[in-house]
Amino acid sequence: MNAKKFDTDFDSGKNVTASLGRSRAKRPLQKSKRVNVDFPVWMIESLDREANRLGVTRQSIIKVWLAERLEQAPSNH
């Protein structure tokens, strides 16, 4: 997809996430570390419903919500 079509689709509200090369995307200066967390089934189902409603992955919504909460918390620095 060329940039003009991408911009047009994005501006019209179309979901353009399939056009992004997310597998190679990196966030500068943000090294990742994998963790495992067990959630109750009801929580996973709720996360999935909200992620589907927003058009994002479960992992994305967890990261965003955690980041928002951490930004609100008193700093430990």
N, C-alpha and C positions, 0 to 999 in steps of 0.2 A: 504494500500500500504506500502511495506517495504521500508526502507531507500535506499537500493541499486537500486530498481526499480525507486524510486523518483529521485535519482541522475542521473540515466541513461536517464530517460524521460526529465529531466530538461536540461541536457547537450546536448541532441539531439534537443532542441528547442521546445519541446512539451509544451503546456499550462498545468501546474500542479496546477493551483489555485484551482481546484475542490477538490484536495487531501489535501488541507490545512484546518485545523480546525479554520477558521476565526471567527466563532461565539464566540469562547472562547479566541481569541487572545487579548492580552493587551500590550500596550506600556508602559514600566516602566517610572514612573515619568512624565507622560503626561496625566493628568486628562482631560477629555473631557467635553464640555458644548454644548448642542444643541442650534442651532440658526436657524431661518427661514429667507430665503432670496427669494425674488421674482425676477425672471429673465424673460426677454422677450422670447417669443416662439422661435424666430430665434436663440437666444443664447443657449437655451436648446437643440435645434436640432443640432447646431454646436458642443456643448459639447458631445452629444451622439454619433455623427459621429466620433469624435476624440477618445472618450473612447472605442468605438467598434473597431476602427482601432488598438488601443494599447492593446486591450483585458483586459481592466479594467472597473470599474464602474464609473458612472458619479461623484459620491461622491469622489472617489479616485483621479480623475483627477483635480477636483476643489481643493482638499486639497493640492495636489502636486504643482499646479500652484500658489496657494496663498502662500504656504511656500517658493517657489522659489522667488516670488516677495518680500516677507517680508525679506528674507535674503539679497536682493539687496538694500533694503531701509536703509537710515541712521538710526542708532540705537537711540532709545529714552531712553536708559539706562544711 
